[in-house]
Amino acid sequence: MEKSVLERITINPDVCNGKPTIRGMRITVETILQYLSAGDSPEIILEAYPFLEKEDIQASIAFALKNLSTIKNDIQLAS
């Protein structure tokens, strides 16, 4: 299932400066994650962007998780 969900994420150098976007539209994965990290629910995001689908939000999260597991974590957390 993960592969089919991730197929919703596209990267095109001519769209949003090559940032990962949802289905080639001009809304980035980063934008979706910013809404979620601000505490917005998927329902609020879908109201703000009625052309999105619930699976697009799930794909954004899956994309972030997949990429997080493949990069070296250089983030310094406050102690």
C-alpha positions, -999 to +999 in steps of 0.1 A: +000+000+000+029+024+008+040+024-028+006+034-042+002+062-016+037+075-024+028+076-061+007+107-052+039+126-046+056+141-076+089+160-081+091+181-112+118+208-116+093+231-133+068+229-105+074+247-071+112+248-078+114+210-078+100+205-043+078+174-037+042+182-046+009+165-044-001+149-078+019+176-097-002+204-083+012+235-069+008+224-033+039+210-016+044+182+008+061+208+030+029+229+031+008+199+042+033+191+069+034+227+081-004+227+085-002+194+105+027+206+127+007+237+135-021+215+148-045+217+120-065+185+113-067+168+080-103+180+078-092+217+081-066+211+054-092+195+031-115+225+036-087+249+028-077+229-003-109+212-016-091+197-046-070+175-022-080+141-010-074+124+024-049+101+007-028+131-003-023+140+033-014+104+041+010+104+012+027+136+025+032+119+059+045+087+044+069+106+021+083+126+051+087+094+071+104+076+043+128+104+037+135+109+074+147+074+077+172+078+049+189+110+061+215+116+087+199+134+116+219+166+123+192+183+144+204+195+178+177+193+204+177+216+234+186+197+266 
